[in-house]
Amino acid sequence: MIKNERQYRITQARVEEFHRAIAQAEQERRTIKLHPKLQQVQADALRSQLQTLERELREYDELKSGRLKVLTYASFDELPKALVQARIARGWTQKDLADRLGLNEQKIQDYEATDYQRASLARLREVVRALEIEIREEVKL
C-alpha cells in the first residue's frame, strides 16, 4: 500500500522499470532461445508485479481524488489500513496529521510503517478524532 507521495513517486518509477523489462524480455524472446514455458513464466511474473504496482497507484489516486466517502473493512485488523487511507482521502500528508495531533512527522511515519502496532488505544482514538472519521464495528457473539 502506498502511504505517501514519496512512495507514490517510487512506485511510478518502478512501473516504468517493469514496462522496460517487459519490452526487453519480449525482444530477447526473439533472439535468445529459451524454452517457451520458461519464457512464459518470466513474462507472467513481470506482468503480475506490474499489475500489482499499477493497482496500488490507482488505489492511491482514487483516495487522493476525494471521491471516496466510505471505506469498508472486514475486521478490526484492517484499522491501520483504514487510518492511512482516511488520511490520504482527506488530502492530508503525514505532517498534516502529526500537526493536528501535536506530534512530529516521524512519529506518524513510524505508526504507519508499523501499521500502528506501537500505538496505544488512546492514541488510536486521537487519530480517529483528528481525522474526523466515524468507525462502525459490530461485535458478534
LUMTORLUM-567450 format. One line per field, with one value per atom (N, C-alpha, C): residue in one letter; x negated, z negated, y negated; residue number from 0; atom name. Coordinates in steps of 0.02 Angstrom, whole numbers, plus 32768, in hexadecimal, padded with zeros to 4 digits. Layout:
! LUMTORLUM-567450
type: (a ...)
xx: (X ...)
zz: (Z ...)
yy: (Y ...)
seq: (NUM ...)
atom: (CA ...)
//
This chain:
! LUMTORLUM-567450
type: (m m m i i i k k k n n n e e e r r r q q q y y y r r r i i i t t t q q q a a a r r r v v v e e e e e e f f f h h h r r r a a a i i i a a a q q q a a a e e e q q q e e e r r r r r r t t t i i i k k k l l l h h h p p p k k k l l l q q q q q q v v v q q q a a a d d d a a a l l l r r r s s s q q q l l l q q q t t t l l l e e e r r r e e e l l l r r r e e e y y y d d d e e e l l l k k k s s s g g g r r r l l l k k k v v v l l l t t t y y y a a a s s s f f f d d d e e e l l l p p p k k k a a a l l l v v v q q q a a a r r r i i i a a a r r r g g g w w w t t t q q q k k k d d d l l l a a a d d d r r r l l l g g g l l l n n n e e e q q q k k k i i i q q q d d d y y y e e e a a a t t t d d d y y y q q q r r r a a a s s s l l l a a a r r r l l l r r r e e e v v v v v v r r r a a a l l l e e e i i i e e e i i i r r r e e e e e e v v v k k k l l l)
xx: (7FD6 8000 7FD4 7FE3 7FBF 7FDA 7FAD 7FC3 7FB2 7F88 7F76 7F5D 7F53 7F3F 7EFB 7ECE 7E8C 7E94 7EBB 7EC7 7EEB 7F17 7F3B 7F0A 7EDC 7EAA 7E7D 7E6A 7E40 7E65 7EA5 7ECE 7ED6 7EE0 7EE4 7EA3 7E6B 7E2B 7E25 7E3B 7E39 7E65 7E9F 7ECB 7EA7 7E85 7E60 7E29 7E07 7DD3 7DF0 7E2B 7E4A 7E60 7E79 7E8A 7E4D 7E15 7DD6 7DC0 7DC6 7DB1 7DDC 7E1C 7E49 7E37 7E2B 7E17 7DD5 7DA6 7D65 7D6D 7D96 7DA2 7DC2 7DEE 7E0F 7DDC 7DAE 7D7A 7D4B 7D38 7D0B 7D2B 7D6D 7D91 7D85 7D7E 7D73 7D2C 7CFC 7CB6 7C97 7CAD 7C91 7CC0 7CA4 7CCD 7CD4 7D0A 7D1D 7D5A 7D63 7D9E 7DDC 7E0E 7E4A 7E6D 7E6C 7E8C 7E66 7E24 7DFB 7E06 7E0B 7E19 7E5D 7E8E 7ED1 7ED3 7EB0 7EAC 7E8C 7E56 7E34 7E62 7E84 7EB1 7EEB 7F07 7F3F 7F2A 7EEE 7ED6 7ECE 7EB2 7EAA 7EEE 7F1C 7F5E 7F84 7F7D 7F9F 7F87 7F46 7F2B 7F40 7F3F 7F55 7F9E 7FC8 800F 8018 7FF1 7FF5 7FE2 7FAC 7F96 7FC9 7FE4 8016 8056 8069 80A3 8098 805B 804C 804E 8035 8039 8081 80AB 80F2 8115 8106 8124 8112 80D2 80BC 80DD 80DF 80FF 8149 816A 81B1 81BB 8190 8194 8187 8153 8141 8177 819F 81D2 8207 8210 8242 8288 8290 82D2 82EC 82BE 82D3 82EC 8327 8343 8349 8348 834D 8319 82F3 82C3 82DD 82E2 82FF 82C9 82C9 8298 82BB 829D 82BC 82AD 8278 8266 8240 823C 8217 81CD 81B4 816E 815D 818F 8184 8186 818E 8190 8152 8115 80DB 80DF 80F3 80FA 8130 8166 819D 8185 815C 8144 8117 80EB 80C0 80EA 8118 8141 816E 8187 81AF 8185 8147 811A 810F 8102 80F6 8135 816E 81AE 81BE 81A8 81B0 8182 8151 8121 80EA 80E1 80AF 806F 8038 7FF8 7FEF 7FBA 7FAA 7F9B 7F7C 7F6D 7FAE 7FDF 801F 803F 803F 805C 8033 7FF2 7FC6 7FD4 7FDA 7FE8 802A 805D 809E 809B 806C 8065 8030 800C 7FD7 7F9A 7F8F 7F56 7F27 7EEC 7EC1 7ED2 7EC2 7ED3 7EB6 7E7B 7E5A 7E84 7EA9 7ED2 7F0A 7F29 7F5E 7F40 7F05 7EE4 7ED7 7EC1 7EB5 7EF5 7F2A 7F6A 7F81 7F7E 7F97 7F6A 7F29 7EFA 7F04 7F1A 7F23 7F6C 7F97 7FDF 7FFB 7FE4 7FFB 7FF2 7FC4 7FBA 7FA2 7F7D 7F63 7F8F 7FC9 7FF6 8025 8030 805F 80A6 80D5 811C 812F 8114 8122 8108 80CD 80B1 80DC 80F2 811D 815D 817A 81B5 81A6 816B 8157 8151 8134 812C 8171 819E 81E2 8203 81FE 821C 81FB 81BA 8196 81AB 81B4 81C9 8213 8237 827F 82A4 8296 82B7 82E1 8311 833C 832D 8323 8315 834F 8369 839F 8386 8391 837B 83AF 83BF 83ED 83C6 83E3 83C7 83F7 83E2 840D 83FB 842D 8422 8435)
zz: (8000 8000 8000 802C 802F 7FF9 7FCF 7F96 7F9B 7FCB 7FD1 8018 8026 8069 807E 804E 805E 8077 8054 8069 80AD 80B8 80F7 8130 8128 815C 8168 8133 8139 815F 8150 8172 81BB 81CB 8211 8236 8217 8236 8240 820F 8214 824D 8256 828E 82D0 82D7 8315 831E 82E8 82EC 8304 82EB 82FF 8347 835E 83A5 83D1 83BD 83E3 83E0 83A6 839E 83C8 83CC 83F5 843F 8454 849A 84AA 847C 8486 8489 845D 845D 849E 84B8 84F8 8531 8530 8563 855D 8520 8515 8528 8521 8532 857C 85A4 85EC 85FC 85D3 85E3 85B9 857C 8550 8550 855A 855D 8518 84F6 84B6 84C2 8496 849A 8496 84C0 84C1 847C 8457 8415 83E5 83E9 83C0 83D3 8414 842B 8411 8413 83FC 83B1 838B 8342 8333 8357 834D 835E 8396 83AB 8379 8363 8334 82F1 82DA 829B 82A0 82D7 82E1 82E5 830A 8312 82CF 82A9 8269 8239 8236 820B 8224 8265 8282 8271 8276 8265 821C 81F0 81A9 819E 81BC 81B5 81D2 820C 822B 8202 81E2 81B6 817A 815E 8125 813A 8175 818E 8196 81B3 81BD 817A 8149 8108 80E7 80EB 80CE 80F2 8135 815B 8148 8140 812E 80E9 80BA 8077 807A 809F 80A4 80C6 80F1 8116 80E8 80AC 807E 808D 80BF 80D1 80A2 8080 8053 8011 7FFD 7FBE 7F89 7F9F 7F70 7F83 7F52 7F5B 7F33 7F52 7F32 7F24 7EE8 7ED4 7EB1 7EB5 7E9B 7E51 7E37 7DF2 7DD1 7D90 7D69 7D7C 7D94 7DA8 7DE2 7E06 7E3E 7E2A 7DE9 7DD2 7DE7 7DE0 7DF5 7E3E 7E6A 7EB0 7EB9 7E94 7E98 7E83 7E4F 7E37 7E6B 7E89 7EBD 7EF9 7F0E 7F47 7F38 7EFC 7EE9 7EEC 7ED5 7ED7 7F20 7F4B 7F91 7FB1 7FA2 7FBE 7FA7 7F6C 7F54 7F78 7F9B 7FBD 7F8F 7F57 7F25 7F2F 7F22 7F20 7EDA 7ED1 7E8E 7E60 7E7B 7E53 7E3D 7E6A 7E58 7E1D 7E1F 7DE8 7DA8 7DAF 7D75 7D55 7D7D 7D63 7D3D 7D57 7D35 7CF2 7CEE 7CB0 7C81 7C98 7C6F 7C6B 7CA0 7CA2 7CDA 7CDC 7D16 7D4E 7D8A 7DC5 7DC1 7DA5 7DA1 7D78 7D47 7D1E 7D49 7D72 7D9E 7DD2 7DEC 7E1B 7DFA 7DBB 7D96 7D8B 7D76 7D6B 7DAC 7DE2 7E21 7E3C 7E33 7E4A 7E25 7DE6 7DBD 7DB4 7DDF 7DDC 7D96 7D78 7D36 7CFE 7D06 7CD3 7C91 7C94 7C56 7C3A 7C59 7C42 7C0D 7BDA 7BA6 7BBF 7B9C 7BAD 7BA8 7B75 7B6E 7BAA 7BC3 7BFD 7C3B 7C43 7C7C 7C7A 7C3F 7C38 7C4D 7C39 7C4C 7C98 7CB7 7D00 7D21 7D09 7D25 7D1E 7CE3 7CD9 7D06 7D0B 7D34 7D7E 7D95 7DDA 7DE5 7DAE 7DB1 7DD8 7DC4 7DE4 7DB1 7DCA 7DA1 7DB1 7D7D 7D86 7D68 7D8F 7D76 7D79 7D44 7D41 7D1B 7D34 7D11 7CE3 7CAC 7C81 7C84 7CA3 7CAB 7C77 7C57 7C23 7C3D)
yy: (803B 8000 7FC2 7F93 7F54 7F27 7F0C 7EE4 7E9A 7E87 7E41 7E32 7DF1 7DDC 7DF8 7DFF 7E1B 7E63 7E8B 7ED0 7ED1 7EA1 7E9D 7E92 7E62 7E55 7E92 7EB3 7EEF 7F25 7F2E 7F60 7F4F 7F0F 7EFB 7F0D 7F01 7F12 7F5D 7F83 7FCD 7FE6 7FC6 7FD8 7FCF 7F97 7F8A 7FBF 7FD1 8005 8047 8059 8098 8095 805C 8056 8061 8044 804E 8097 80B5 80FB 8129 811B 8144 813C 80FE 80F2 8115 8111 8132 817E 8199 81E2 81F8 81CF 81DF 81DE 81AE 81AD 81E8 81F8 8230 8272 8276 82B3 82C5 8291 829C 82B1 829C 82A9 82E1 82E9 831C 8358 8391 83CE 83EC 83DA 83F8 8424 8452 847B 844F 845A 8430 842A 8460 845D 8430 8432 8406 83BD 83B0 836C 8354 8381 836F 8360 8389 837E 833B 832C 82EC 82B2 82B5 8280 8278 82B1 82AF 828F 829F 8283 8237 821F 81D7 81B4 81D1 81B3 81B3 81E7 81EB 81B4 81AB 8176 8132 8128 80E9 80DB 810D 8104 80F0 810E 80FD 80B4 809E 8059 8028 8039 800D 800A 8042 8042 8014 8015 7FEA 7FA0 7F90 7F4C 7F36 7F60 7F50 7F45 7F71 7F6B 7F28 7F16 7ED7 7E9C 7E9E 7E69 7E62 7E9A 7E9A 7E7A 7E8C 7E6E 7E23 7E0F 7DC8 7D9F 7DBE 7D99 7D7C 7D99 7D81 7D9A 7DC4 7DDD 7E13 7E36 7E6B 7E4C 7E61 7E48 7E7E 7EBD 7EF5 7F29 7F3F 7F75 7FB0 7FE9 8024 8058 8072 80A4 80DE 8118 8154 8161 8143 8152 8118 811C 80EA 80E9 8122 8127 80F7 80E1 80B4 806B 805C 8018 7FEF 8009 7FE2 7FCC 7FF9 7FE8 7FB2 7FB9 7F88 7F43 7F3F 7EFE 7EDD 7F04 7EE9 7ED2 7EFC 7EEA 7EAD 7EA8 7E6D 7E2E 7E32 7DF8 7DE3 7E13 7E04 7DE7 7E05 7DEE 7DA6 7D94 7D4F 7D1E 7D3A 7D0F 7CF8 7D1A 7D07 7D2E 7D0C 7D2E 7D4A 7D71 7D8A 7D4F 7D1B 7CE0 7CBD 7CB9 7C9A 7CBD 7CFF 7D26 7D1C 7D1D 7D13 7CCF 7C9B 7C58 7C56 7C78 7C79 7C9F 7CCD 7CF4 7CD7 7CA5 7C88 7CB6 7CDC 7D0A 7CF5 7D14 7D06 7D38 7D24 7D4C 7D92 7D99 7DDB 7E0C 7DF3 7E20 7E3E 7E15 7E2E 7E5E 7E4D 7E7A 7EBD 7EBC 7EFA 7F21 7EFF 7F20 7F43 7F1E 7F3A 7F71 7F69 7F9D 7FDF 7FDA 8016 8027 800A 8017 8009 7FD4 7FBC 7FF0 801F 8052 8036 7FFF 7FE2 7FAA 7F9F 7F6B 7F87 7F61 7F76 7F6D 7F8A 7F82 7F38 7F16 7ECE 7EA8 7EB9 7E97 7EA5 7EE3 7EF3 7EC9 7EC0 7E96 7E4E 7E35 7DF1 7DEB 7E1D 7E1C 7E1B 7E46 7E48 7E04 7DE6 7DA3 7D6F 7D70 7D3F 7D45 7D82 7D8E 7D7E 7D73 7D65 7D9B 7DD9 7E12 7E36 7E5B 7E84 7ECD 7EF4 7F3B 7F63 7F8F 7FBB 8002 8025 806B 8092 80CC 80F8 8126 8136 8169 81A4 81DA 8214 8248 8261 8294 82D8)
seq: (0 0 0 1 1 1 2 2 2 3 3 3 4 4 4 5 5 5 6 6 6 7 7 7 8 8 8 9 9 9 10 10 10 11 11 11 12 12 12 13 13 13 14 14 14 15 15 15 16 16 16 17 17 17 18 18 18 19 19 19 20 20 20 21 21 21 22 22 22 23 23 23 24 24 24 25 25 25 26 26 26 27 27 27 28 28 28 29 29 29 30 30 30 31 31 31 32 32 32 33 33 33 34 34 34 35 35 35 36 36 36 37 37 37 38 38 38 39 39 39 40 40 40 41 41 41 42 42 42 43 43 43 44 44 44 45 45 45 46 46 46 47 47 47 48 48 48 49 49 49 50 50 50 51 51 51 52 52 52 53 53 53 54 54 54 55 55 55 56 56 56 57 57 57 58 58 58 59 59 59 60 60 60 61 61 61 62 62 62 63 63 63 64 64 64 65 65 65 66 66 66 67 67 67 68 68 68 69 69 69 70 70 70 71 71 71 72 72 72 73 73 73 74 74 74 75 75 75 76 76 76 77 77 77 78 78 78 79 79 79 80 80 80 81 81 81 82 82 82 83 83 83 84 84 84 85 85 85 86 86 86 87 87 87 88 88 88 89 89 89 90 90 90 91 91 91 92 92 92 93 93 93 94 94 94 95 95 95 96 96 96 97 97 97 98 98 98 99 99 99 100 100 100 101 101 101 102 102 102 103 103 103 104 104 104 105 105 105 106 106 106 107 107 107 108 108 108 109 109 109 110 110 110 111 111 111 112 112 112 113 113 113 114 114 114 115 115 115 116 116 116 117 117 117 118 118 118 119 119 119 120 120 120 121 121 121 122 122 122 123 123 123 124 124 124 125 125 125 126 126 126 127 127 127 128 128 128 129 129 129 130 130 130 131 131 131 132 132 132 133 133 133 134 134 134 135 135 135 136 136 136 137 137 137 138 138 138 139 139 139 140 140 140)
atom: (N CA C N CA C N CA C N CA C N CA C N CA C N CA C N CA C N CA C N CA C N CA C N CA C N CA C N CA C N CA C N CA C N CA C N CA C N CA C N CA C N CA C N CA C N CA C N CA C N CA C N CA C N CA C N CA C N CA C N CA C N CA C N CA C N CA C N CA C N CA C N CA C N CA C N CA C N CA C N CA C N CA C N CA C N CA C N CA C N CA C N CA C N CA C N CA C N CA C N CA C N CA C N CA C N CA C N CA C N CA C N CA C N CA C N CA C N CA C N CA C N CA C N CA C N CA C N CA C N CA C N CA C N CA C N CA C N CA C N CA C N CA C N CA C N CA C N CA C N CA C N CA C N CA C N CA C N CA C N CA C N CA C N CA C N CA C N CA C N CA C N CA C N CA C N CA C N CA C N CA C N CA C N CA C N CA C N CA C N CA C N CA C N CA C N CA C N CA C N CA C N CA C N CA C N CA C N CA C N CA C N CA C N CA C N CA C N CA C N CA C N CA C N CA C N CA C N CA C N CA C N CA C N CA C N CA C N CA C N CA C N CA C N CA C N CA C N CA C N CA C N CA C N CA C N CA C N CA C N CA C N CA C N CA C N CA C N CA C N CA C N CA C N CA C N CA C N CA C N CA C N CA C)
//
